[in-house]
Amino acid sequence: MSNILVAYFSASGETARLAGTLADAVGGELYEIKPAQKYSTADLDWNDKRSRSTIEMKDKKARPAIDGSAANIQKADVVMLGFPIWWYEAPRIIQTFLESYDFSGKTVVPFCTSGGSGLGNTVDILKESCCAETNWKPGRRFSPYVDKAELKAWTESLGL
């Protein structure tokens, strides 16, 4: 496989668990996309129309700041990009991440966790945050408890 970076955002730890298993399965470097302002439990209350996450997801131009940088992203050929599904798409911080780096010539492979919904139009939305020279592979939703063998088989099927 190529030089792989497994970049992920996780608000509750579920996507972090999946990303760690995936990095182990592919021998990739793990990078956590951390928000500059951590999300509190109240921020994540999707039933509250005034919660931070609800407000961000309603505003298509919202770009929550990231704490730190992915120092080794320049060396990566493949970026496996993980996130939870919020309101049927990726959290806005994923767009912040994609808009912060040059992905031309890189392959991006989205993966997600969700309580019930799949990727929907997420990949089409995320593609708008990258240049046309970014190679996108089909994404997939996984349980945070998926085993390493299944993840390895999935990534091998992508021809990375």
C-alpha positions in Angstrom: 0.0 0.0 0.0 0.9 3.7 -0.4 1.9 6.1 2.4 -1.4 6.3 4.3 -2.6 8.9 6.7 -5.7 8.0 8.7 -7.2 11.4 9.6 -10.4 11.5 11.7 -12.7 13.7 13.8 -14.5 12.1 16.7 -16.8 13.9 19.1 -17.7 10.9 21.2 -14.9 8.4 20.7 -16.7 6.0 18.3 -14.9 7.3 15.2 -11.6 7.4 17.1 -12.0 3.7 17.9 -12.7 2.9 14.2 -9.8 5.1 13.0 -7.4 3.3 15.3 -8.3 -0.1 14.0 -8.1 1.1 10.4 -4.7 2.6 10.9 -3.5 -0.7 12.4 -5.1 -2.6 9.5 -3.4 -0.5 6.8 -0.2 0.4 8.6 -1.1 4.1 8.4 -0.2 7.1 10.5 -3.1 8.3 12.8 -4.0 12.0 13.0 -6.9 13.3 15.0 -8.7 16.4 13.7 -9.2 18.3 16.9 -11.5 21.3 17.1 -9.9 24.4 18.5 -12.9 24.6 20.8 -13.8 21.2 22.1 -17.5 20.1 21.8 -19.3 19.8 25.1 -22.3 17.5 25.6 -24.6 20.5 25.2 -22.9 21.4 22.0 -23.7 18.0 20.6 -27.3 18.0 21.5 -29.0 17.6 18.1 -32.4 18.0 19.7 -31.5 21.6 20.7 -31.9 24.0 17.8 -29.5 26.4 19.6 -26.7 23.8 20.2 -23.4 24.5 18.5 -23.5 21.5 16.3 -27.0 22.3 15.1 -26.1 25.9 14.3 -22.9 24.7 12.4 -24.7 22.1 10.4 -27.4 24.6 9.4 -24.8 27.0 8.1 -23.2 25.5 5.0 -20.4 28.1 5.3 -19.5 27.3 8.9 -15.9 26.2 9.2 -15.0 25.3 12.9 -11.3 26.0 13.6 -8.9 23.1 14.0 -6.3 22.9 16.8 -2.9 22.0 15.3 -2.0 20.7 11.9 -1.4 17.4 10.1 2.4 17.7 9.8 2.8 14.6 7.6 0.0 15.2 5.2 2.4 16.3 2.5 4.0 12.8 2.6 0.7 11.0 2.4 -0.4 9.5 -0.9 -3.7 8.3 0.6 -5.7 10.1 3.2 -8.4 7.9 4.8 -10.8 10.5 6.2 -13.1 9.5 9.1 -16.0 11.2 10.8 -19.4 10.7 12.4 -22.5 11.5 10.3 -24.2 14.6 11.6 -27.5 15.6 10.0 -26.9 13.1 7.1 -23.5 14.5 6.2 -20.0 15.1 7.6 -19.5 17.7 10.3 -18.3 21.1 9.0 -14.9 20.6 10.6 -14.2 18.0 7.9 -14.6 20.8 5.3 -12.2 23.0 7.4 -9.7 20.1 7.2 -10.0 19.6 3.4 -9.8 23.3 2.7 -6.7 23.6 4.8 -4.4 21.5 2.6 -3.6 20.8 -1.0 -5.0 17.4 -2.0 -4.0 17.5 -5.6 -2.7 14.1 -6.6 -3.8 12.5 -3.4 -6.4 9.8 -2.9 -9.1 10.5 -0.3 -11.1 7.6 1.1 -14.0 8.6 3.4 -15.2 6.4 6.2 -17.8 7.1 8.8 -19.7 6.0 11.9 -23.4 6.7 12.3 -26.2 5.6 14.5 -28.3 4.8 11.5 -27.7 6.8 8.4 -25.1 6.2 5.7 -22.9 8.6 3.7 -25.8 10.0 1.7 -24.5 13.0 -0.3 -21.6 13.5 2.0 -18.9 12.7 -0.6 -20.3 15.1 -3.2 -20.4 17.9 -0.6 -16.8 17.1 0.5 -15.5 17.1 -3.0 -16.4 20.8 -3.3 -13.8 21.5 -0.6 -10.9 19.9 -2.7 -9.4 20.6 -6.1 -10.4 18.6 -9.2 -7.0 16.8 -9.0 -8.1 14.9 -5.9 -8.8 11.2 -6.5 -11.8 10.1 -4.4 -12.5 6.4 -3.6 -16.0 5.2 -2.5 -16.6 5.7 1.2 -18.3 3.4 3.6 -20.0 3.4 7.0 -18.7 1.0 9.7 -19.5 0.1 13.2 -16.8 1.4 15.6 -16.3 -2.2 16.6 -15.5 -3.6 13.2 -12.6 -6.0 13.1 -9.2 -5.4 11.6 -9.6 -8.2 9.0 -12.8 -6.6 7.5 -11.1 -3.2 7.3 -8.1 -4.7 5.6 -10.2 -6.5 3.1 -12.1 -3.3 2.3 -9.0 -1.2 1.8 -7.5 -4.0 -0.4 -10.6 -3.9 -2.6 -10.0 -0.2 -3.2 -6.7 -0.9 -5.0 -4.7 1.5 -2.9 
